[in-house]
């Protein structure tokens, strides 16, 4: 591994009187860094949804062509999130996060320079791989700087970075397209420039672990220890784990991680099945224009912000760290909203249903990410999150692009919406296996196994 990416070693502990103030300052910096940084990742990921109608009208691509191009991101991102997740558990999150953002920005510039289906697919593979360098280091920072009892609520707020980034691309693209009559500038080039600027901010403010800046581990600072944490072996608890230990001791032998990974396939299928196809679906089925179809896309993302925060709070405060019950409630609501979205011709009801799907679907997305961290030691957080992401993207995201594109071409949009409703039911099925699980119950079951 390149020396730049090696995790920084612990340094001498700060004086006790300085710890609380310094901890609060650094926690705020870490949160801002991973929030703004991950929002920037979405500027150069979800911008492609706005480009799809132009691919059809200007390049003559079919719906299946667009689905094929889009599937490249899911294939590469799923693999990368898992592989890079394992690397990130043994890397400096600060440099890891910034590097992926710069490389993804470069690929987005290249998007605007080709009209070939094959080349766009290859570029989507590259973009997906570099995008896989985003979530794992954020998960590493979250695991090291926030304790178990606060992580659901904090991660719920952080998870809205997805929505902020994906929503911001709409006004950015609209203003620049209207001002300069160049859709590539608004959709590809400007977001890439913004991402390079954000990478510089990450390098300036982000840090890896509390110990690397002279602070105690988060468990000690918050007095929030997992049930199996051995205080007498605190130094050993903080050692870096090997790739083999992380993968085989804490992820692949954990049945709860497998259940949420399988559920993630169907949660992601619905998430991207709606989000990626909103502009094209509304134009082809409901008669929307290029510009009017952007509003529901914007509503989908912005409605997720309060919805995700509330859902995270609910899982922490009402369900006491049990993520599955809240996720199942959300997916039941998604089924109803999908039905309205597919059958209504009312602009108001379409906007409401899209908003409701956005407000609800990001809850299970976030909760599965939190559970992936909850169910393993913090040194394995990136790998666990990457493993669930592998299933979500290789299964759900790829199906939402390639399979839905084929279904639409052969059977029509109605069949595609029915496909997503079935996926919602399957997500509920797999989440139900973790209904009573929280951090301590998972670890207790592993000790008794």
C-alpha positions, 0 to 999 in steps of 0.5 A: 500500500502506498505510504500516503495511505497508511493510517497515521500512528497514535501520538502522545495523549493531550493533557486531560484539561484539553481533551473535551474541547479538542474532541468537540472541535475535531468531531465537528471538523470530521462531520463537516468533511465527510458530509460535504465530501460525500455530497460532492461524490454524488455531484459526479455520480447522479448527474448521469440521470440528467444526461439520459434524456440528452443521450436519447434526443441527441445521440439516438441511444435506446432505453436499453443502451442507457440501461447498459451504460448505467449498469457499469457504475453498479458493477464497478461500484459494488466490487470497489466498495467491498475491496476498497472498504477492506483497504480503507479499514487499513488506510488513512481515511483523509487521503483515501476520501479525497483521492477517490473524489479527484479521480471521479471528477476526472472521469466526469470530464471524459464523459462529455468528450465521447458519444460511444455507448461502449466508451461511456460504459467503460467510463462508467466502470471507472467512475464506479470504481473511484466512487467506491472510495467514498463510503468506506473512509466515511464509515471508518471516520464515523466508527472512530469518532462517534459511539454506538449509542449516538451513531444511528442519529448522527449517521442519519444526518450524515446520510442526507449528504447523498440527497444534498449532492444529488439534489444540488446537481439539478439547480447547478445543471439548470442554471448553467444549461439555461445560461450557456446552452451547454448541457455538458457544462452543467451536467459534467464539467462544472460538477467535476470542478466543484469536486476537485475543490471539495477534495482540497477541503477534505485534505485540509480538515479531515483526520483519521482517528482520535488517537492520531491527534492525541485524543482517547478512543471514542469509547473512553471519551463517551463512556460507551463501551460495547458489551464485549469490550475489554477495557484491560486490553484497550491497547490491543482493542485499538490495534490495526486488524489484518485483512484476513481477520477483518474479512473472515473473523468479523464479516463473512461468518456473521449471519446478520451481515449476510441478511442485511446484505441480501436485503440491500439488493432489493432496497437498492433496486428500488432506490435506483429504479426510481431515482435513475429513471425519473426524468425519462419515465415522466417524459415518456409516460406522463408527458413531462418536458426536459425541464419539468421532469427535473422537479420530481427528481429534486423532490425525491432527493430533498424529501429524503433529508427530513425523512432520513433524519427522523428515521435514524432518530426513531431507530436510536430512541424508540427502537433502542438500536434495532434497525430492522423494524424501522426499515420494514415500516419504511418499505411497506410505505414505499410499496404504497407510494410506488403504486400511486406513482405508477397509476396516477396522472395527477401532477400533484399526486406524482410529486407527492408519491415521488417525495414519499418514496424519497423520504422512505427509501433512504431510511433502509439505505441508511439503516443497513449502513448503520447496521453494517457498522453496528454488527462488527468491531469498528476496525472492520466497519469499512469492510462490513459496509463494503460487503453490504454495498457489494450486494446492493450495487452488483445486485440492486443497482445493476438490476435497476439499470440493465434489467429495468431498461430491458423490461421497459423495451419489451414489456413497458413501464408498467411492468418495470414499476411492478418489478420494483414493488416485488423487490420492496416485498423481498427487502421486507422479507430479508430485513425480518430476519434481523427484527430483534437484533441490535449491537449487543444481541449480535455480538452475544450470538456470535460469542455463543455460536 
